[in-house]
Amino acid sequence: MVFEKIIRLDNVNNELIPYYHYKGKELIAPSTITGEKVKVQINDNPIFPSLKVLEILKESPDRIEPLCPIFHQCGGCTLLHMTYERQLKEKTELVRRVLQGIAGIKVKVPDCLGMENPYHYRNKNQVVFKNAGNGRIISGFYEKGTHNVIDFKRCLIQDQYADEIVETIKKLMIELGIPAYNEDYQQGFLRHVLIKRSFATNQTMVVLITGKNNFPKEKEFISRLLVLHPNITTIIQNLNNSQTSAVLGEKEKVLYGNGYILDILMGKKFLVSSKSFYQVNPYQTEVLYKTALEMANLNRNEVLLDAYSGVGTIGIIASEKVKRVVSVEIVEEAVKAGIRNAKLNNIKNIHFNYQDATKYMIDSARHGSRIDVVILDPPRRGCGDLFMAAVIASKIKKVIYISCNPVTQAKDIKKLLRNGYVVTGVQPVDLFPHTSHVECIICLQKR
């Protein structure tokens, strides 16, 4: 049965999408704002009921016209229909709600720290290429929930210089007769383009993800690209001929430059490769790390564990504030990059461990290794009970938990709260304006 109804949207989920309670189910209403009165169509399917917004009868005062022409197709920037101030309020409230509802604590959550100019902040940009017939090639993002490519020339959150490079690549492909790759038929050449740029040094990396190894008209393509974009410092060809949603393949070769770009973050130098995990918003990353280190209140007598360390950014930045840093990371390439970055900054008091963070934490607790403070920035799934149990067993006096998922963060700290730890600070930071994602720093201390 399908019927229409007028409702008021009073609830919002953890993806910041308002929803309507219907027969025990949460029916989401994308592109709306809590408090709005809407006319909806409800499909009363007994297994998967759904809701479609037909008309907004009473708009929120925070509603604005999305600046992006593909807002309703793309699915990337899900909050462009509301003011930036409202976005920050929604993210602050999300952190407060999950801390109370999941971790069981009522704490004052300061306003989410936002950007002065929340556009074109991404230093990592990737697009997919597709043959569109009649000699045309399009590039863009996949439409949400599909493999249809939405053609676009400008993205509001991507680096504008990266968008210009993509347009040049598209023109060169057409002029030189280089086809896009067709995954279904495993024909063609260029599949994706990944661009990384340091906003501090202006060094730019272009990664050409290809379905075939043989690069047609390689020398002419590269020389013309470099003439038009002299800030490109390295070009890499990455081979990915698998039928997979993963963008990067295992094999790659450097076609120009040294395969890295140099970035500077909080006064420290970092070499970034094509596969390095590196925060995509450099402006807010500085805000995030400065805030985390202020909350940690480190001193020169302490031993710091940097868990889930990636390429060692936090540990390297914090190294001058502590006696010693122990960095733990399970991705071997990231560990090698961390060692390179430490040498690049002439840092002697940091040691990198290629190991699972939970296993390292358990072994450390078993052997009584000294750790005074732990800073952790785990994947979205969190770090889990075993890691937290080892933190408790080690009697670590201070935990600085940085998370891109407040829900798993709240679940993780619940175990600490039951074992003598108290929250001494909370701070949400908006690393991804116009999206539903929010970073949150929580500082806990042993009583």
URBELKA-V658441 format. One record per pair of residues at least 6 apart in sequence whose C-alpha atoms are under 6 Angstrom apart, sorted by the first residue. I is the first residue (numbers start at 1). J is the second residue. Records with the same first field share a line. If there is no record, write none. Layout:
I = J, J
This chain:
1 = 44
2 = 42, 43, 44
3 = 41, 42
4 = 40, 41
5 = 39, 40
6 = 38, 39
7 = 37, 38
8 = 36, 37
9 = 34, 35, 36
10 = 34, 35
11 = 18, 19
12 = 18, 19
15 = 436
16 = 436
17 = 30
18 = 28, 29, 34
19 = 26, 27, 28, 29
20 = 26, 27
27 = 50, 51
36 = 58, 59, 60
37 = 57, 58
38 = 55, 56, 57
39 = 54, 55
40 = 52, 53, 54
41 = 51, 52
42 = 50, 51
43 = 49, 50
62 = 82, 83
63 = 81, 82
64 = 81, 82
65 = 81
66 = 80, 81
73 = 143
74 = 143, 144
75 = 144
77 = 434, 435
78 = 435
79 = 434, 435
80 = 434
88 = 112
92 = 111, 112
99 = 105, 410
100 = 106
102 = 410
103 = 410, 411, 414
112 = 428, 429
113 = 429, 430
114 = 430
118 = 433
119 = 156, 157
120 = 156, 157, 158, 159
121 = 157, 281
122 = 158, 159, 280, 281
123 = 196, 197, 280
124 = 195, 196, 280
125 = 194, 195
126 = 193, 194
127 = 140, 141, 192, 193
128 = 139, 140, 192
129 = 138, 139, 180, 191, 192
130 = 137, 138, 180
131 = 137, 180
138 = 151
139 = 151
140 = 150, 151, 152
141 = 149, 150
142 = 148, 149, 150
179 = 188, 189
180 = 188, 189, 190, 191
181 = 187, 188, 189, 190, 191
182 = 188
189 = 210, 211, 212
190 = 210
191 = 209, 210
192 = 209
193 = 207, 208, 209
194 = 206, 207
195 = 205, 206
196 = 204, 205
197 = 203, 204
198 = 263
200 = 264
203 = 233, 261
204 = 232, 233
205 = 234, 235
206 = 235
207 = 235, 236, 237
208 = 237, 238
209 = 237, 238, 239
210 = 239, 240
211 = 239, 240, 241
233 = 257
234 = 256, 257, 259
235 = 255, 256
236 = 253, 254, 255
237 = 252, 253
238 = 251, 252
239 = 249, 251, 252
240 = 249
260 = 272, 273
261 = 271, 272
262 = 270, 271
263 = 269, 270
270 = 341
284 = 431
299 = 321, 322
300 = 321, 322, 323
301 = 323
302 = 322, 323, 372
303 = 323, 324, 325, 371, 372
304 = 325, 373, 374
305 = 325, 326, 374
306 = 315, 326, 327, 375, 376
307 = 328, 357, 376
308 = 328, 329, 377, 378
309 = 327, 328, 329
310 = 329, 334
311 = 334, 337, 338
312 = 338
324 = 349, 350
325 = 350
326 = 350, 351
327 = 351, 352, 353
328 = 353, 357
329 = 354, 355
330 = 354, 355, 356
358 = 387
361 = 390
362 = 390
365 = 390, 393, 394
372 = 396, 397
373 = 398, 399
374 = 399
375 = 400, 401
376 = 401
377 = 402, 403
380 = 405
382 = 408
384 = 412
397 = 445, 446
398 = 444, 445
399 = 443, 444
400 = 442, 443
401 = 441, 442
402 = 440, 441
403 = 439, 440
404 = 438, 439
420 = 446, 447
421 = 445, 446, 447
422 = 444, 445
423 = 443, 444
424 = 443, 444
425 = 442, 443
426 = 441, 442
427 = 440, 441
428 = 439, 440
429 = 439, 440
430 = 438
